[in-house]
Amino acid sequence: MDIFSRILDFDLSATDTFAIALIASGMITCFFGYRLFKVVLAITGFVTGGALAWTVLTAAGYGQWVTIAGTLLAALVGGVAMFSLFFAGVFLFGCAMGLLMAIVVLSAIGSELNVVAVSIFALVNGLVTLWFRKVLVVASTALTGAWSVLSGVAYFVGDLDLVGALAKPELLRTQGGLYYAVLALWLLLGISGIAIQMRTQRKRNKWAI
């Protein structure tokens, strides 16, 4: 049974739902992160809240309409909450970019996760993003969005856990050629997102944040 059939039949597992949420929010974040930053925050909260509610309600065995209503309610609450946390959102996207950069470096050298060092680097990057919002919001949304998309796609097409790799970056290095393919795709998608966002803002000649 393919993924589309499982969606229509309300037969999604927790990981199915989460993977779909990663792909959907990642695409929007990667290519429209700066221009629609508040909207991206709202969509991120909407998708995350809805995905979590869908997972919980379907696992609990609730009926179709209860599941739909509960999912929509949780999605709306999540969307409104994220929309209202503008500067927190800027800071968190900066932290996320710092985390990904640290993970890539650690995986390249085959090192285990150093929680303290990575946390400090992510927090510093979040603070720097607050100061240089114009450029770093573009970079952080594009790169985190690209990783989100690849994480969701990797779940459906292979057996590579890019979400779990955030906690154990050394495992990526053991994937051999697949590791380099993922890294290349991430950089390609992320740089494409940065280029598209920068070109869009340059044409509009309007930097909103």
Secondary structure, 3 states (H helix, E strand, C coil): CCHHHHHHCCCCCHHHHHHHHHHHHHHHHHHHCCCCHHHHHHHHHHHHHHHHHHHHHHHCCCCHHHHHHHHHHHHHHHHHHHHHCHHHHHHHHHHHHHHHHHHHHHHHHCCCCCHHHHHHHHHHHHHHHHHCHHHHHHHHHHHHHHHHHHHHHHHHHCCCCCCHHHCCCHHHHCCCHHHHHHHHHHHHHHHHHHHHHHHHHHHHCCCCC
